[in-house]
Amino acid sequence: MSKHGFSTKAIHAGQPAEPITGAIMTPVFLTSTYVQEELGKHKGYEYSRVSNPTRTALEMNIAALENGKHGLAFGSGTAAVDAILHLLKPGDHVIMSWNVYGGTYRIAKMIWEEFGLQFDFVDTTNLQNVERVLRPSTKMLFIETPTNPTMEITDLSAAASLAKKHRLISVVDNTFATPYLQQPLDHGFDIVVHSLTKYLNGHSDMLGGLIVTNVDAHNERLRFMQKAVGGILSPFDSWLCLRGTKTLVVRIRQHCESAMRVAQWLHGQKKVKKVYYPGLDDHPQHALAKKQMRAFGGMISFELGSLAVAAAFLKNVRLCALAESLGGVETIITHPATMTHASIPPDQRARIGVTDGLVRISVGIEDVEDILADIENALDTI
Ligand SMILES: *Cc1c(COP(=O)(O)O)cnc(C)c1O
């Protein structure tokens, strides 16, 4: 598949016609085990915790989209992040972007620190901050770009070469961008991780996580983790996500186009104090986003000034759903300080710009006029 274009890979990679019937769609292999012909002779599948053909199809599909060799699917994005931290040993030090996904911060601080890993959270938009906290025991650089929810952009090529120079395992959480907008392995990263729950599945009807890597040793250790620990994705959820990735390109194009319209509109509103969207000229890393991303994504945050104003606004939206999560076809609106980022201490929240007046919107693919009318209505009431 590697010579084909991105859309063609999204539809076909990992999914040849089913050999017995010719079924064009990969079946949901609802089976725990596989009958063996004789001792030591099987068709490549032994037990579904180790591997399952529907999961294999999804793993190959998304690995192809990230231009990677190996894909590994987990039961959630956080399970995939957790598996990556299992590559380390007690005493190892990890440097993470300071506004990584709240759940990633929570695993780091509340689980892995107890088991002897050490963490620093720094602003990776300036890589000197990474150099400043490097120690002899630093083993991993884990970044997110664009970040959640303030849409900061980290230079992928520069971060990858910094990691190489200091022999760090380099990881990007590519959930917000998706491989259609940026492919971190091509910039030299070792590992890409996704929450499938968001854009890759795109229909808000499953949870999943996926790791892609070109490093054979990491793949072997992570496969061992799937088998030994068992935090794997089910065949049915794998199948749902395969259905999602087929339309990834057309969905993301529309998300990006509509988000640009919404961001520009918000930017002109008096009641909106600030708009965070990498596609706007006044975004501090707009030029970098333009260089390393195909388009600017479907996520926007904006500042309404106070908790009371944000709460009134959120109470008055009708079409936009007030909910956690993002990346579905429907527009979802969130209050990061009390929802997605509630587990981050208030002082740390203030440092990364997650104020009480901040609202985040995952722009869906409804008619953009309807989304704008809903936001305008809610703004009028405050
Ligand atoms: C949602 C999310 C995760 C966690 O994924 P789950 O599937 O919810 O476990 C990790 N990283 C980012 C950027 C996310 O948005």
The ligand as a MOL file (V3000), in Angstrom:
LIG
                    3D

  0  0  0     0  0            999 V3000
M  V30 BEGIN CTAB
M  V30 COUNTS 15 15 0 0 0
M  V30 BEGIN ATOM
M  V30 1 C -8.8340 11.6290 24.8350 0
M  V30 2 C -7.3770 11.7610 24.7480 0
M  V30 3 C -6.5340 10.7990 25.2990 0
M  V30 4 C -7.0580 9.6040 26.0840 0
M  V30 5 O -7.8000 8.7570 25.2910 0
M  V30 6 P -9.0210 7.8490 25.8510 0
M  V30 7 O -9.4020 7.0890 24.6380 0
M  V30 8 O -10.0740 8.7850 26.3420 0
M  V30 9 O -8.4680 7.0040 26.9360 0
M  V30 10 C -5.1680 10.9710 25.1650 0
M  V30 11 N -4.6650 12.0410 24.5170 0
M  V30 12 C -5.4500 12.9960 23.9700 0
M  V30 13 C -4.8230 14.1570 23.2810 0
M  V30 14 C -6.8250 12.8910 24.0670 0
M  V30 15 O -7.6000 13.8520 23.5450 0
M  V30 END ATOM
M  V30 BEGIN BOND
M  V30 1 1 1 2
M  V30 2 1 2 3
M  V30 3 2 2 14
M  V30 4 1 3 4
M  V30 5 2 3 10
M  V30 6 1 4 5
M  V30 7 1 5 6
M  V30 8 2 6 7
M  V30 9 1 6 8
M  V30 10 1 6 9
M  V30 11 1 10 11
M  V30 12 2 11 12
M  V30 13 1 12 13
M  V30 14 1 12 14
M  V30 15 1 14 15
M  V30 END BOND
M  V30 END CTAB
M  END
